[in-house]
Every structure is written in structure tokens, then in C-alpha cells.
Amino acid sequence: MAQPKWLNKYLAMKPEVKKIFDDLEVWHDYCRIELIDFNPADLYKSKTYKDWQRTQEYLQRKARREARTGIPETPKNNNYRRNNNTR
């Protein structure tokens, strides 16, 4: 049986709501793995979430930078050039 068009539009999830549920799911997985107390009401307010979000943003920027340059970022002071000199 076909559903009316207005019902499909009514039941469609708005992008803002979808983002909230996606964030909740990712945060719940992180809390489960790291054994952190999970409280959905503290999603955007807790200090732990904000620290985790900053880390995720840094990792995304790092991945974009490496994809753009094609060179992975090497740690500082690891003697990479000295040990891997191809003369």
C-alpha cells in the first residue's frame, strides 16, 4: 500500500536532528570503549565531550593536511632524515 507524500515528508528526519543522533551514537561508542559515564543530557555540555570533540577536529584537520600534501606528518626530533638518508 502506498503512503501519502505528506506522510513521507512528515516522517523524514531534519538535518539538525539527524546530526544530534549521529553525535549521540559516536559519543556513546567512545564512552563505551573508554569506560566513561554516558549521559545523553550532557552531550554538548560536558568537559569530556568538548575535549574529545577538539581531538576529533584536530584529527580531521591533520588527515586533510596529509591528503593535500601527500606527506604524512613526522614527529619532531626523531632523527628521521638522519636514519633514513638514501645516499
N, C-alpha and C positions, 0 to 999 in steps of 0.2 A: 504494500500500500504506500503510495507516495505521500510525502508530508508537504504541507503548505510551505511556500517560500518564506513567509514571515516567521514560521517556527524555526527554520534553519538559521535565519538571521538572529533571532532572539536567543537561541542556544549557543551561538558562536561566542567564543571567549575573546574579550577585548585584549589588545596587546599589553596593556598595563597589568591586567590581571594575570595574563599568561607569564609575564616576566616575574611577578611575585611568586607564582607557584614554581617556576623554574628555579628561582633563587632559593626558595624553601627546600626544594629537593636536593640541590647541590650542597647547601649548608647542612642539611640533615645527614647526608653521606659523609661530609667532613667530620661532623660531630661524632658520628658512629665510629669512624675509623680512629679518631684521636681521643676517644672516650671523654668528650666534653659534654656537659649537661646541655640538652637540646630543649629550648623553649621557643616555640614559634612566635610568641608575642614579642620576643626580643630580637627579631630578625635584623632590623636595621639600626637597633639602638645599642646593642651590647658592644663592649670594647673588643672582645674576642672576635666578633664578626667584622668589625671595622679593620682590625689588624689583618685578618685573613683576606678581606677584600683588597687591601693595599697590596698584599703579597700577590694575589691573583692578577691585579692590574700591572704590577711590575713584570710578572712572568709573560703576560701578553705583549707588553711593550718590547721586552727582550726578544721574544720569538719574532715579532715583526721586524725588529732591527736586524736580527741574524738572517731572516729571509731576504731582506732588502740588500744587505751587503754580501751575503753568501759566505761569510766568515763567522764561525762560532766565536763567541767571546771567550778569551782565555783568561784564567785567573792571573792576577798580578804577582810578580816575583816568584814565578815557578820555574824560571830558567828554561822556558820552552824553546826559545831561539837557540840557546847555547847547547841544549841536549839534542835538538833536532836539526842541527845545521847540516845541510847536504852539500858539502864541499868535496 
